[in-house]
Amino acid sequence: MSPAEVAAGPEVLARALLELEVQRFLYAEAQLLDERRFDEWLALMAFDIVYRAPVRVTREGTEDVAGPDELAHFDDDYGQLELRVQSLQVRSAWAEIPPSRTRRLITNVRVQPLDERDVRAHSNFLLFRARSETVEHRFVGQRSDVLRRLGPDDWRIVERTIVFDTVAFETDNISVLF
């Protein structure tokens, strides 16, 4: 082993540990949503969160995702997420009577440090949603998150961009969180 490879060893290990820590955070976050523990999930959001799902478009020769000032399925801040969480927990939420059963699969997590506190995490997701006995939906796509470390094993989501693989949905609502 060359001196350069030995010197790179601790850096490679630190990067692998960071990636593992971020993966565990994202898996735990998915579990909170699947278990309908929405208040605990909301506590993972930074107060200046940008939570956005731009619309997919088919335009030859350009990006296939709407830009920041273009149409989005949702473009929420913390206050809007707080309202969404509250609406999921009331008995009168027609879109969630009966409550959906969900399962989120988070895969292909890739982590890129941005600075000493922030990382960008790219991941793929599959969200299965079942309601009643006959209604099933699948949402598939990718997420790009900016996560901020506040302390050991203490992260907040500062930014989340959700890009769905589908252009049109076969559901009457998107009352789930990603």
Disulfide bonds with the S-S distance in Angstrom:
none
